[in-house]
């Protein structure tokens, strides 16, 4: 056999294999391109804006209540609830007055029932 003939046969066998390889690589690349990536793309112009926002958020610090402030709030709440407790007897008196006003109506209704029962 001639060397040039052997090389021609090898090339004939390699050509379809290289074509198949190129097709497979193309499919793989197309699959990656067809699927869009989630999230913000790398190098987008919004990156500088988010850094500025993060710095602004960092400058706000958590506010803690001092023991003196907590004590003042507790005392104020105690005073408030004490005032509410003192107001409840007034409200109870109003409810009792309403019940007394409603009592004659109940007596009248009871009398009507008794009268109808006697008939």
C-alpha positions in Angstrom: 0.0 0.0 0.0 1.0 3.4 -0.7 1.5 5.9 2.2 -0.6 8.6 0.4 -3.4 6.1 0.0 -3.4 5.2 3.7 -3.4 8.9 4.7 -6.4 9.5 2.3 -8.3 6.6 4.0 -7.6 8.0 7.5 -8.7 11.4 6.4 -11.9 9.9 4.9 -12.6 8.3 8.3 -11.7 11.4 10.3 -13.9 13.8 8.3 -17.3 12.4 9.5 -16.0 12.0 13.0 -14.9 15.6 13.1 -18.2 16.7 11.7 -20.1 14.7 14.4 -17.8 16.3 17.0 -18.6 19.8 15.8 -22.3 19.1 15.8 -22.2 17.8 19.4 -20.2 20.8 20.5 -22.6 23.1 18.8 -25.5 21.4 20.6 -23.8 21.8 23.9 -23.1 25.5 23.3 -26.6 26.1 22.0 -28.0 24.5 25.2 -26.0 26.9 27.3 -26.9 29.9 25.3 -30.6 29.0 25.0 -31.0 28.9 28.8 -30.8 32.5 30.1 -29.0 32.9 33.4 -31.0 34.0 36.4 -30.3 37.3 38.2 -28.4 40.4 37.3 -25.7 39.9 34.6 -22.1 40.3 35.6 -20.8 43.8 34.9 -24.1 45.5 34.8 -24.4 49.2 35.5 -26.7 48.6 38.5 -23.8 47.3 40.5 -22.6 50.8 41.5 -26.1 51.8 42.6 -26.4 48.8 44.9 -23.1 49.5 46.6 -24.3 53.0 47.4 -27.5 51.6 48.9 -25.6 49.1 51.0 -23.4 51.9 52.4 -26.5 53.9 53.3 -28.0 51.0 55.1 -24.8 50.4 57.0 -24.8 53.9 58.3 -28.1 53.3 60.1 -27.3 51.5 63.3 -29.7 49.7 65.5 -31.1 51.9 68.3 -30.9 50.5 71.7 -32.9 51.6 74.7 -30.9 52.7 77.7 -31.9 51.3 81.1 -33.0 54.8 82.2 -35.2 55.2 79.1 -36.7 51.8 79.7 -37.4 52.7 83.3 -39.2 56.0 82.2 -41.3 54.1 79.7 -42.2 51.5 82.3 -43.3 54.1 84.8 -45.3 56.0 82.2 -47.1 52.8 81.3 -47.8 52.0 85.0 -49.3 55.5 85.4 -51.4 55.0 82.3 -52.8 51.7 83.4 -53.4 53.1 86.9 -55.5 55.9 85.3 -57.4 53.3 83.3 -58.1 51.3 86.5 -59.4 54.4 88.2 -61.7 55.1 85.2 -63.3 51.6 85.3 -65.5 52.3 88.3 -67.0 55.2 86.4 -67.7 53.0 83.5 -69.2 50.4 85.8 -71.5 53.1 87.3 -72.7 53.9 83.8 -73.4 50.3 83.0 -75.3 49.9 86.3 -77.3 53.0 85.6 -78.3 51.6 82.2 -79.3 48.3 83.8 -81.5 50.2 86.3 -83.1 52.1 83.4 -83.8 48.8 81.6 -85.2 47.1 84.8 -88.7 48.7 84.5 -88.9 47.4 81.0 -88.2 43.9 82.2 -90.8 44.2 84.9 -93.3 45.4 82.4 -92.4 42.5 80.1 -92.7 40.0 83.0 -96.1 41.4 83.9 -97.3 41.0 80.4 -96.2 37.4 80.4 -98.0 36.7 83.6 -101.2 38.3 82.3 -101.1 36.2 79.2 -100.4 33.1 81.2 -103.5 33.7 83.3 -105.8 33.9 80.3 
